[in-house]
């Protein structure tokens, strides 16, 4: 598998819950997020990626760090492994930390 087929870019940051019916997430709370994408041009397509996250019920999206992951075996967290596989299959995947950073 060449690099473009196996590389997943992990954009880490924060977002605020904007949906009133998000189940375990309360409207107005800010959570850490990770967007996993196979889009090599993620910088050029950042608005499309943010739209994907907004459509899932999040707003005030801020990315702070980007990492390249070429080898799934470097991931030790089960949630990240499943998100990595989902990103490879669907092009992108969102992971949200269940515990809020700020509570409203």
Phi and psi restraints in degrees (range 20) as a CNS / XPLOR table:
assign (resid 1 and name C) (resid 2 and name N)
       (resid 2 and name CA) (resid 2 and name C) 1.0 -81.3 20.0 2
assign (resid 2 and name N) (resid 2 and name CA)
       (resid 2 and name C) (resid 3 and name N) 1.0 170.5 20.0 2
assign (resid 2 and name C) (resid 3 and name N)
       (resid 3 and name CA) (resid 3 and name C) 1.0 -57.5 20.0 2
assign (resid 3 and name N) (resid 3 and name CA)
       (resid 3 and name C) (resid 4 and name N) 1.0 -44.1 20.0 2
assign (resid 3 and name C) (resid 4 and name N)
       (resid 4 and name CA) (resid 4 and name C) 1.0 -65.3 20.0 2
assign (resid 4 and name N) (resid 4 and name CA)
       (resid 4 and name C) (resid 5 and name N) 1.0 -26.2 20.0 2
assign (resid 4 and name C) (resid 5 and name N)
       (resid 5 and name CA) (resid 5 and name C) 1.0 -82.5 20.0 2
assign (resid 5 and name N) (resid 5 and name CA)
       (resid 5 and name C) (resid 6 and name N) 1.0 -24.8 20.0 2
assign (resid 5 and name C) (resid 6 and name N)
       (resid 6 and name CA) (resid 6 and name C) 1.0 -111.2 20.0 2
assign (resid 6 and name N) (resid 6 and name CA)
       (resid 6 and name C) (resid 7 and name N) 1.0 -14.6 20.0 2
assign (resid 6 and name C) (resid 7 and name N)
       (resid 7 and name CA) (resid 7 and name C) 1.0 -77.6 20.0 2
assign (resid 7 and name N) (resid 7 and name CA)
       (resid 7 and name C) (resid 8 and name N) 1.0 132.5 20.0 2
assign (resid 7 and name C) (resid 8 and name N)
       (resid 8 and name CA) (resid 8 and name C) 1.0 -120.1 20.0 2
assign (resid 8 and name N) (resid 8 and name CA)
       (resid 8 and name C) (resid 9 and name N) 1.0 132.9 20.0 2
assign (resid 8 and name C) (resid 9 and name N)
       (resid 9 and name CA) (resid 9 and name C) 1.0 -98.1 20.0 2
assign (resid 9 and name N) (resid 9 and name CA)
       (resid 9 and name C) (resid 10 and name N) 1.0 127.6 20.0 2
assign (resid 9 and name C) (resid 10 and name N)
       (resid 10 and name CA) (resid 10 and name C) 1.0 -107.6 20.0 2
assign (resid 10 and name N) (resid 10 and name CA)
       (resid 10 and name C) (resid 11 and name N) 1.0 110.9 20.0 2
assign (resid 10 and name C) (resid 11 and name N)
       (resid 11 and name CA) (resid 11 and name C) 1.0 -98.9 20.0 2
assign (resid 11 and name N) (resid 11 and name CA)
       (resid 11 and name C) (resid 12 and name N) 1.0 114.4 20.0 2
assign (resid 11 and name C) (resid 12 and name N)
       (resid 12 and name CA) (resid 12 and name C) 1.0 -103.8 20.0 2
assign (resid 12 and name N) (resid 12 and name CA)
       (resid 12 and name C) (resid 13 and name N) 1.0 144.0 20.0 2
assign (resid 12 and name C) (resid 13 and name N)
       (resid 13 and name CA) (resid 13 and name C) 1.0 -179.0 20.0 2
assign (resid 13 and name N) (resid 13 and name CA)
       (resid 13 and name C) (resid 14 and name N) 1.0 -143.6 20.0 2
assign (resid 13 and name C) (resid 14 and name N)
       (resid 14 and name CA) (resid 14 and name C) 1.0 -139.5 20.0 2
assign (resid 14 and name N) (resid 14 and name CA)
       (resid 14 and name C) (resid 15 and name N) 1.0 154.2 20.0 2
assign (resid 14 and name C) (resid 15 and name N)
       (resid 15 and name CA) (resid 15 and name C) 1.0 -153.8 20.0 2
assign (resid 15 and name N) (resid 15 and name CA)
       (resid 15 and name C) (resid 16 and name N) 1.0 155.6 20.0 2
assign (resid 15 and name C) (resid 16 and name N)
       (resid 16 and name CA) (resid 16 and name C) 1.0 -107.0 20.0 2
assign (resid 16 and name N) (resid 16 and name CA)
       (resid 16 and name C) (resid 17 and name N) 1.0 136.4 20.0 2
assign (resid 16 and name C) (resid 17 and name N)
       (resid 17 and name CA) (resid 17 and name C) 1.0 -67.2 20.0 2
assign (resid 17 and name N) (resid 17 and name CA)
       (resid 17 and name C) (resid 18 and name N) 1.0 124.6 20.0 2
assign (resid 17 and name C) (resid 18 and name N)
       (resid 18 and name CA) (resid 18 and name C) 1.0 -111.0 20.0 2
assign (resid 18 and name N) (resid 18 and name CA)
       (resid 18 and name C) (resid 19 and name N) 1.0 -8.7 20.0 2
assign (resid 18 and name C) (resid 19 and name N)
       (resid 19 and name CA) (resid 19 and name C) 1.0 -93.7 20.0 2
assign (resid 19 and name N) (resid 19 and name CA)
       (resid 19 and name C) (resid 20 and name N) 1.0 139.7 20.0 2
assign (resid 19 and name C) (resid 20 and name N)
       (resid 20 and name CA) (resid 20 and name C) 1.0 -80.3 20.0 2
assign (resid 20 and name N) (resid 20 and name CA)
       (resid 20 and name C) (resid 21 and name N) 1.0 -22.4 20.0 2
assign (resid 20 and name C) (resid 21 and name N)
       (resid 21 and name CA) (resid 21 and name C) 1.0 -116.4 20.0 2
assign (resid 21 and name N) (resid 21 and name CA)
       (resid 21 and name C) (resid 22 and name N) 1.0 63.0 20.0 2
assign (resid 21 and name C) (resid 22 and name N)
       (resid 22 and name CA) (resid 22 and name C) 1.0 -99.3 20.0 2
assign (resid 22 and name N) (resid 22 and name CA)
       (resid 22 and name C) (resid 23 and name N) 1.0 12.7 20.0 2
assign (resid 22 and name C) (resid 23 and name N)
       (resid 23 and name CA) (resid 23 and name C) 1.0 70.0 20.0 2
assign (resid 23 and name N) (resid 23 and name CA)
       (resid 23 and name C) (resid 24 and name N) 1.0 -107.0 20.0 2
assign (resid 23 and name C) (resid 24 and name N)
       (resid 24 and name CA) (resid 24 and name C) 1.0 -76.5 20.0 2
assign (resid 24 and name N) (resid 24 and name CA)
       (resid 24 and name C) (resid 25 and name N) 1.0 -8.9 20.0 2
assign (resid 24 and name C) (resid 25 and name N)
       (resid 25 and name CA) (resid 25 and name C) 1.0 -105.0 20.0 2
assign (resid 25 and name N) (resid 25 and name CA)
       (resid 25 and name C) (resid 26 and name N) 1.0 131.7 20.0 2
assign (resid 25 and name C) (resid 26 and name N)
       (resid 26 and name CA) (resid 26 and name C) 1.0 -97.6 20.0 2
assign (resid 26 and name N) (resid 26 and name CA)
       (resid 26 and name C) (resid 27 and name N) 1.0 135.4 20.0 2
assign (resid 26 and name C) (resid 27 and name N)
       (resid 27 and name CA) (resid 27 and name C) 1.0 -51.4 20.0 2
assign (resid 27 and name N) (resid 27 and name CA)
       (resid 27 and name C) (resid 28 and name N) 1.0 130.4 20.0 2
assign (resid 27 and name C) (resid 28 and name N)
       (resid 28 and name CA) (resid 28 and name C) 1.0 94.0 20.0 2
assign (resid 28 and name N) (resid 28 and name CA)
       (resid 28 and name C) (resid 29 and name N) 1.0 -17.9 20.0 2
assign (resid 28 and name C) (resid 29 and name N)
       (resid 29 and name CA) (resid 29 and name C) 1.0 -74.5 20.0 2
assign (resid 29 and name N) (resid 29 and name CA)
       (resid 29 and name C) (resid 30 and name N) 1.0 142.7 20.0 2
assign (resid 29 and name C) (resid 30 and name N)
       (resid 30 and name CA) (resid 30 and name C) 1.0 -100.5 20.0 2
assign (resid 30 and name N) (resid 30 and name CA)
       (resid 30 and name C) (resid 31 and name N) 1.0 135.1 20.0 2
assign (resid 30 and name C) (resid 31 and name N)
       (resid 31 and name CA) (resid 31 and name C) 1.0 -127.6 20.0 2
assign (resid 31 and name N) (resid 31 and name CA)
       (resid 31 and name C) (resid 32 and name N) 1.0 152.6 20.0 2
assign (resid 31 and name C) (resid 32 and name N)
       (resid 32 and name CA) (resid 32 and name C) 1.0 -77.8 20.0 2
assign (resid 32 and name N) (resid 32 and name CA)
       (resid 32 and name C) (resid 33 and name N) 1.0 143.4 20.0 2
assign (resid 32 and name C) (resid 33 and name N)
       (resid 33 and name CA) (resid 33 and name C) 1.0 -131.9 20.0 2
assign (resid 33 and name N) (resid 33 and name CA)
       (resid 33 and name C) (resid 34 and name N) 1.0 160.8 20.0 2
assign (resid 33 and name C) (resid 34 and name N)
       (resid 34 and name CA) (resid 34 and name C) 1.0 -136.9 20.0 2
assign (resid 34 and name N) (resid 34 and name CA)
       (resid 34 and name C) (resid 35 and name N) 1.0 121.9 20.0 2
assign (resid 34 and name C) (resid 35 and name N)
       (resid 35 and name CA) (resid 35 and name C) 1.0 -104.0 20.0 2
assign (resid 35 and name N) (resid 35 and name CA)
       (resid 35 and name C) (resid 36 and name N) 1.0 118.8 20.0 2
assign (resid 35 and name C) (resid 36 and name N)
       (resid 36 and name CA) (resid 36 and name C) 1.0 -101.3 20.0 2
assign (resid 36 and name N) (resid 36 and name CA)
       (resid 36 and name C) (resid 37 and name N) 1.0 127.3 20.0 2
assign (resid 36 and name C) (resid 37 and name N)
       (resid 37 and name CA) (resid 37 and name C) 1.0 -140.2 20.0 2
assign (resid 37 and name N) (resid 37 and name CA)
       (resid 37 and name C) (resid 38 and name N) 1.0 150.3 20.0 2
assign (resid 37 and name C) (resid 38 and name N)
       (resid 38 and name CA) (resid 38 and name C) 1.0 -96.3 20.0 2
assign (resid 38 and name N) (resid 38 and name CA)
       (resid 38 and name C) (resid 39 and name N) 1.0 2.7 20.0 2
assign (resid 38 and name C) (resid 39 and name N)
       (resid 39 and name CA) (resid 39 and name C) 1.0 -74.0 20.0 2
assign (resid 39 and name N) (resid 39 and name CA)
       (resid 39 and name C) (resid 40 and name N) 1.0 104.3 20.0 2
assign (resid 39 and name C) (resid 40 and name N)
       (resid 40 and name CA) (resid 40 and name C) 1.0 -59.6 20.0 2
assign (resid 40 and name N) (resid 40 and name CA)
       (resid 40 and name C) (resid 41 and name N) 1.0 -28.6 20.0 2
assign (resid 40 and name C) (resid 41 and name N)
       (resid 41 and name CA) (resid 41 and name C) 1.0 -97.2 20.0 2
assign (resid 41 and name N) (resid 41 and name CA)
       (resid 41 and name C) (resid 42 and name N) 1.0 35.1 20.0 2
assign (resid 41 and name C) (resid 42 and name N)
       (resid 42 and name CA) (resid 42 and name C) 1.0 -56.2 20.0 2
assign (resid 42 and name N) (resid 42 and name CA)
       (resid 42 and name C) (resid 43 and name N) 1.0 -33.1 20.0 2
assign (resid 42 and name C) (resid 43 and name N)
       (resid 43 and name CA) (resid 43 and name C) 1.0 -64.5 20.0 2
assign (resid 43 and name N) (resid 43 and name CA)
       (resid 43 and name C) (resid 44 and name N) 1.0 -41.5 20.0 2
assign (resid 43 and name C) (resid 44 and name N)
       (resid 44 and name CA) (resid 44 and name C) 1.0 -72.9 20.0 2
assign (resid 44 and name N) (resid 44 and name CA)
       (resid 44 and name C) (resid 45 and name N) 1.0 -25.3 20.0 2
assign (resid 44 and name C) (resid 45 and name N)
       (resid 45 and name CA) (resid 45 and name C) 1.0 -108.1 20.0 2
assign (resid 45 and name N) (resid 45 and name CA)
       (resid 45 and name C) (resid 46 and name N) 1.0 21.6 20.0 2
assign (resid 45 and name C) (resid 46 and name N)
       (resid 46 and name CA) (resid 46 and name C) 1.0 -58.9 20.0 2
assign (resid 46 and name N) (resid 46 and name CA)
       (resid 46 and name C) (resid 47 and name N) 1.0 -35.3 20.0 2
assign (resid 46 and name C) (resid 47 and name N)
       (resid 47 and name CA) (resid 47 and name C) 1.0 -66.4 20.0 2
assign (resid 47 and name N) (resid 47 and name CA)
       (resid 47 and name C) (resid 48 and name N) 1.0 -37.2 20.0 2
assign (resid 47 and name C) (resid 48 and name N)
       (resid 48 and name CA) (resid 48 and name C) 1.0 -66.8 20.0 2
assign (resid 48 and name N) (resid 48 and name CA)
       (resid 48 and name C) (resid 49 and name N) 1.0 -38.8 20.0 2
assign (resid 48 and name C) (resid 49 and name N)
       (resid 49 and name CA) (resid 49 and name C) 1.0 -66.7 20.0 2
assign (resid 49 and name N) (resid 49 and name CA)
       (resid 49 and name C) (resid 50 and name N) 1.0 -40.0 20.0 2
assign (resid 49 and name C) (resid 50 and name N)
       (resid 50 and name CA) (resid 50 and name C) 1.0 -66.4 20.0 2
assign (resid 50 and name N) (resid 50 and name CA)
       (resid 50 and name C) (resid 51 and name N) 1.0 -35.2 20.0 2
assign (resid 50 and name C) (resid 51 and name N)
       (resid 51 and name CA) (resid 51 and name C) 1.0 -63.1 20.0 2
assign (resid 51 and name N) (resid 51 and name CA)
       (resid 51 and name C) (resid 52 and name N) 1.0 -40.8 20.0 2
assign (resid 51 and name C) (resid 52 and name N)
       (resid 52 and name CA) (resid 52 and name C) 1.0 -56.1 20.0 2
assign (resid 52 and name N) (resid 52 and name CA)
       (resid 52 and name C) (resid 53 and name N) 1.0 -45.3 20.0 2
assign (resid 52 and name C) (resid 53 and name N)
       (resid 53 and name CA) (resid 53 and name C) 1.0 -69.6 20.0 2
assign (resid 53 and name N) (resid 53 and name CA)
       (resid 53 and name C) (resid 54 and name N) 1.0 -41.7 20.0 2
assign (resid 53 and name C) (resid 54 and name N)
       (resid 54 and name CA) (resid 54 and name C) 1.0 -60.9 20.0 2
assign (resid 54 and name N) (resid 54 and name CA)
       (resid 54 and name C) (resid 55 and name N) 1.0 -39.5 20.0 2
assign (resid 54 and name C) (resid 55 and name N)
       (resid 55 and name CA) (resid 55 and name C) 1.0 -65.2 20.0 2
assign (resid 55 and name N) (resid 55 and name CA)
       (resid 55 and name C) (resid 56 and name N) 1.0 -18.7 20.0 2
assign (resid 55 and name C) (resid 56 and name N)
       (resid 56 and name CA) (resid 56 and name C) 1.0 -91.3 20.0 2
assign (resid 56 and name N) (resid 56 and name CA)
       (resid 56 and name C) (resid 57 and name N) 1.0 3.2 20.0 2
assign (resid 56 and name C) (resid 57 and name N)
       (resid 57 and name CA) (resid 57 and name C) 1.0 99.9 20.0 2
assign (resid 57 and name N) (resid 57 and name CA)
       (resid 57 and name C) (resid 58 and name N) 1.0 30.6 20.0 2
assign (resid 57 and name C) (resid 58 and name N)
       (resid 58 and name CA) (resid 58 and name C) 1.0 -129.0 20.0 2
assign (resid 58 and name N) (resid 58 and name CA)
       (resid 58 and name C) (resid 59 and name N) 1.0 151.0 20.0 2
assign (resid 58 and name C) (resid 59 and name N)
       (resid 59 and name CA) (resid 59 and name C) 1.0 -141.1 20.0 2
assign (resid 59 and name N) (resid 59 and name CA)
       (resid 59 and name C) (resid 60 and name N) 1.0 -178.7 20.0 2
assign (resid 59 and name C) (resid 60 and name N)
       (resid 60 and name CA) (resid 60 and name C) 1.0 48.6 20.0 2
assign (resid 60 and name N) (resid 60 and name CA)
       (resid 60 and name C) (resid 61 and name N) 1.0 51.3 20.0 2
assign (resid 60 and name C) (resid 61 and name N)
       (resid 61 and name CA) (resid 61 and name C) 1.0 -82.0 20.0 2
assign (resid 61 and name N) (resid 61 and name CA)
       (resid 61 and name C) (resid 62 and name N) 1.0 128.8 20.0 2
assign (resid 61 and name C) (resid 62 and name N)
       (resid 62 and name CA) (resid 62 and name C) 1.0 -134.7 20.0 2
assign (resid 62 and name N) (resid 62 and name CA)
       (resid 62 and name C) (resid 63 and name N) 1.0 125.7 20.0 2
assign (resid 62 and name C) (resid 63 and name N)
       (resid 63 and name CA) (resid 63 and name C) 1.0 -101.2 20.0 2
assign (resid 63 and name N) (resid 63 and name CA)
       (resid 63 and name C) (resid 64 and name N) 1.0 135.5 20.0 2
assign (resid 63 and name C) (resid 64 and name N)
       (resid 64 and name CA) (resid 64 and name C) 1.0 -114.1 20.0 2
assign (resid 64 and name N) (resid 64 and name CA)
       (resid 64 and name C) (resid 65 and name N) 1.0 -23.5 20.0 2
assign (resid 64 and name C) (resid 65 and name N)
       (resid 65 and name CA) (resid 65 and name C) 1.0 -151.8 20.0 2
assign (resid 65 and name N) (resid 65 and name CA)
       (resid 65 and name C) (resid 66 and name N) 1.0 148.1 20.0 2
assign (resid 65 and name C) (resid 66 and name N)
       (resid 66 and name CA) (resid 66 and name C) 1.0 -130.0 20.0 2
assign (resid 66 and name N) (resid 66 and name CA)
       (resid 66 and name C) (resid 67 and name N) 1.0 134.7 20.0 2
assign (resid 66 and name C) (resid 67 and name N)
       (resid 67 and name CA) (resid 67 and name C) 1.0 -128.2 20.0 2
assign (resid 67 and name N) (resid 67 and name CA)
       (resid 67 and name C) (resid 68 and name N) 1.0 147.0 20.0 2
assign (resid 67 and name C) (resid 68 and name N)
       (resid 68 and name CA) (resid 68 and name C) 1.0 -100.4 20.0 2
assign (resid 68 and name N) (resid 68 and name CA)
       (resid 68 and name C) (resid 69 and name N) 1.0 129.9 20.0 2
assign (resid 68 and name C) (resid 69 and name N)
       (resid 69 and name CA) (resid 69 and name C) 1.0 -119.9 20.0 2
assign (resid 69 and name N) (resid 69 and name CA)
       (resid 69 and name C) (resid 70 and name N) 1.0 115.6 20.0 2
assign (resid 69 and name C) (resid 70 and name N)
       (resid 70 and name CA) (resid 70 and name C) 1.0 -100.0 20.0 2
assign (resid 70 and name N) (resid 70 and name CA)
       (resid 70 and name C) (resid 71 and name N) 1.0 -19.7 20.0 2
assign (resid 70 and name C) (resid 71 and name N)
       (resid 71 and name CA) (resid 71 and name C) 1.0 -130.3 20.0 2
assign (resid 71 and name N) (resid 71 and name CA)
       (resid 71 and name C) (resid 72 and name N) 1.0 114.2 20.0 2
assign (resid 71 and name C) (resid 72 and name N)
       (resid 72 and name CA) (resid 72 and name C) 1.0 -59.0 20.0 2
assign (resid 72 and name N) (resid 72 and name CA)
       (resid 72 and name C) (resid 73 and name N) 1.0 -25.4 20.0 2
assign (resid 72 and name C) (resid 73 and name N)
       (resid 73 and name CA) (resid 73 and name C) 1.0 -69.0 20.0 2
assign (resid 73 and name N) (resid 73 and name CA)
       (resid 73 and name C) (resid 74 and name N) 1.0 -12.5 20.0 2
assign (resid 73 and name C) (resid 74 and name N)
       (resid 74 and name CA) (resid 74 and name C) 1.0 -82.2 20.0 2
assign (resid 74 and name N) (resid 74 and name CA)
       (resid 74 and name C) (resid 75 and name N) 1.0 -9.8 20.0 2
assign (resid 74 and name C) (resid 75 and name N)
       (resid 75 and name CA) (resid 75 and name C) 1.0 -92.2 20.0 2
assign (resid 75 and name N) (resid 75 and name CA)
       (resid 75 and name C) (resid 76 and name N) 1.0 127.4 20.0 2
assign (resid 75 and name C) (resid 76 and name N)
       (resid 76 and name CA) (resid 76 and name C) 1.0 -105.1 20.0 2
assign (resid 76 and name N) (resid 76 and name CA)
       (resid 76 and name C) (resid 77 and name N) 1.0 -13.3 20.0 2
assign (resid 76 and name C) (resid 77 and name N)
       (resid 77 and name CA) (resid 77 and name C) 1.0 -89.4 20.0 2
assign (resid 77 and name N) (resid 77 and name CA)
       (resid 77 and name C) (resid 78 and name N) 1.0 127.4 20.0 2
assign (resid 77 and name C) (resid 78 and name N)
       (resid 78 and name CA) (resid 78 and name C) 1.0 -58.6 20.0 2
assign (resid 78 and name N) (resid 78 and name CA)
       (resid 78 and name C) (resid 79 and name N) 1.0 -39.9 20.0 2
assign (resid 78 and name C) (resid 79 and name N)
       (resid 79 and name CA) (resid 79 and name C) 1.0 -64.2 20.0 2
assign (resid 79 and name N) (resid 79 and name CA)
       (resid 79 and name C) (resid 80 and name N) 1.0 -42.9 20.0 2
assign (resid 79 and name C) (resid 80 and name N)
       (resid 80 and name CA) (resid 80 and name C) 1.0 -67.6 20.0 2
assign (resid 80 and name N) (resid 80 and name CA)
       (resid 80 and name C) (resid 81 and name N) 1.0 -36.5 20.0 2
assign (resid 80 and name C) (resid 81 and name N)
       (resid 81 and name CA) (resid 81 and name C) 1.0 -62.2 20.0 2
assign (resid 81 and name N) (resid 81 and name CA)
       (resid 81 and name C) (resid 82 and name N) 1.0 -47.8 20.0 2
assign (resid 81 and name C) (resid 82 and name N)
       (resid 82 and name CA) (resid 82 and name C) 1.0 -67.2 20.0 2
assign (resid 82 and name N) (resid 82 and name CA)
       (resid 82 and name C) (resid 83 and name N) 1.0 -35.4 20.0 2
assign (resid 82 and name C) (resid 83 and name N)
       (resid 83 and name CA) (resid 83 and name C) 1.0 -68.9 20.0 2
assign (resid 83 and name N) (resid 83 and name CA)
       (resid 83 and name C) (resid 84 and name N) 1.0 -37.9 20.0 2
assign (resid 83 and name C) (resid 84 and name N)
       (resid 84 and name CA) (resid 84 and name C) 1.0 -58.3 20.0 2
assign (resid 84 and name N) (resid 84 and name CA)
       (resid 84 and name C) (resid 85 and name N) 1.0 -47.6 20.0 2
assign (resid 84 and name C) (resid 85 and name N)
       (resid 85 and name CA) (resid 85 and name C) 1.0 -65.0 20.0 2
assign (resid 85 and name N) (resid 85 and name CA)
       (resid 85 and name C) (resid 86 and name N) 1.0 -39.8 20.0 2
assign (resid 85 and name C) (resid 86 and name N)
       (resid 86 and name CA) (resid 86 and name C) 1.0 -64.6 20.0 2
assign (resid 86 and name N) (resid 86 and name CA)
       (resid 86 and name C) (resid 87 and name N) 1.0 -39.9 20.0 2
assign (resid 86 and name C) (resid 87 and name N)
       (resid 87 and name CA) (resid 87 and name C) 1.0 -64.8 20.0 2
assign (resid 87 and name N) (resid 87 and name CA)
       (resid 87 and name C) (resid 88 and name N) 1.0 -41.4 20.0 2
assign (resid 87 and name C) (resid 88 and name N)
       (resid 88 and name CA) (resid 88 and name C) 1.0 -63.8 20.0 2
assign (resid 88 and name N) (resid 88 and name CA)
       (resid 88 and name C) (resid 89 and name N) 1.0 -35.4 20.0 2
assign (resid 88 and name C) (resid 89 and name N)
       (resid 89 and name CA) (resid 89 and name C) 1.0 -78.0 20.0 2
assign (resid 89 and name N) (resid 89 and name CA)
       (resid 89 and name C) (resid 90 and name N) 1.0 -44.6 20.0 2
assign (resid 89 and name C) (resid 90 and name N)
       (resid 90 and name CA) (resid 90 and name C) 1.0 -105.7 20.0 2
assign (resid 90 and name N) (resid 90 and name CA)
       (resid 90 and name C) (resid 91 and name N) 1.0 -6.9 20.0 2
assign (resid 90 and name C) (resid 91 and name N)
       (resid 91 and name CA) (resid 91 and name C) 1.0 96.1 20.0 2
assign (resid 91 and name N) (resid 91 and name CA)
       (resid 91 and name C) (resid 92 and name N) 1.0 -25.8 20.0 2
assign (resid 91 and name C) (resid 92 and name N)
       (resid 92 and name CA) (resid 92 and name C) 1.0 -162.3 20.0 2
assign (resid 92 and name N) (resid 92 and name CA)
       (resid 92 and name C) (resid 93 and name N) 1.0 159.8 20.0 2
assign (resid 92 and name C) (resid 93 and name N)
       (resid 93 and name CA) (resid 93 and name C) 1.0 -156.3 20.0 2
assign (resid 93 and name N) (resid 93 and name CA)
       (resid 93 and name C) (resid 94 and name N) 1.0 141.4 20.0 2
assign (resid 93 and name C) (resid 94 and name N)
       (resid 94 and name CA) (resid 94 and name C) 1.0 -111.7 20.0 2
assign (resid 94 and name N) (resid 94 and name CA)
       (resid 94 and name C) (resid 95 and name N) 1.0 134.1 20.0 2
assign (resid 94 and name C) (resid 95 and name N)
       (resid 95 and name CA) (resid 95 and name C) 1.0 -118.7 20.0 2
assign (resid 95 and name N) (resid 95 and name CA)
       (resid 95 and name C) (resid 96 and name N) 1.0 131.1 20.0 2
assign (resid 95 and name C) (resid 96 and name N)
       (resid 96 and name CA) (resid 96 and name C) 1.0 -122.3 20.0 2
assign (resid 96 and name N) (resid 96 and name CA)
       (resid 96 and name C) (resid 97 and name N) 1.0 130.6 20.0 2
assign (resid 96 and name C) (resid 97 and name N)
       (resid 97 and name CA) (resid 97 and name C) 1.0 -70.3 20.0 2
assign (resid 97 and name N) (resid 97 and name CA)
       (resid 97 and name C) (resid 98 and name N) 1.0 128.9 20.0 2
assign (resid 97 and name C) (resid 98 and name N)
       (resid 98 and name CA) (resid 98 and name C) 1.0 -65.0 20.0 2
assign (resid 98 and name N) (resid 98 and name CA)
       (resid 98 and name C) (resid 99 and name N) 1.0 -27.7 20.0 2
assign (resid 98 and name C) (resid 99 and name N)
       (resid 99 and name CA) (resid 99 and name C) 1.0 -90.4 20.0 2
assign (resid 99 and name N) (resid 99 and name CA)
       (resid 99 and name C) (resid 100 and name N) 1.0 122.1 20.0 2
assign (resid 99 and name C) (resid 100 and name N)
       (resid 100 and name CA) (resid 100 and name C) 1.0 -68.7 20.0 2
assign (resid 100 and name N) (resid 100 and name CA)
       (resid 100 and name C) (resid 101 and name N) 1.0 151.9 20.0 2
assign (resid 100 and name C) (resid 101 and name N)
       (resid 101 and name CA) (resid 101 and name C) 1.0 -83.1 20.0 2
assign (resid 101 and name N) (resid 101 and name CA)
       (resid 101 and name C) (resid 102 and name N) 1.0 -44.3 20.0 2
assign (resid 101 and name C) (resid 102 and name N)
       (resid 102 and name CA) (resid 102 and name C) 1.0 -125.0 20.0 2
assign (resid 102 and name N) (resid 102 and name CA)
       (resid 102 and name C) (resid 103 and name N) 1.0 144.0 20.0 2
assign (resid 102 and name C) (resid 103 and name N)
       (resid 103 and name CA) (resid 103 and name C) 1.0 -115.2 20.0 2
assign (resid 103 and name N) (resid 103 and name CA)
       (resid 103 and name C) (resid 104 and name N) 1.0 132.8 20.0 2
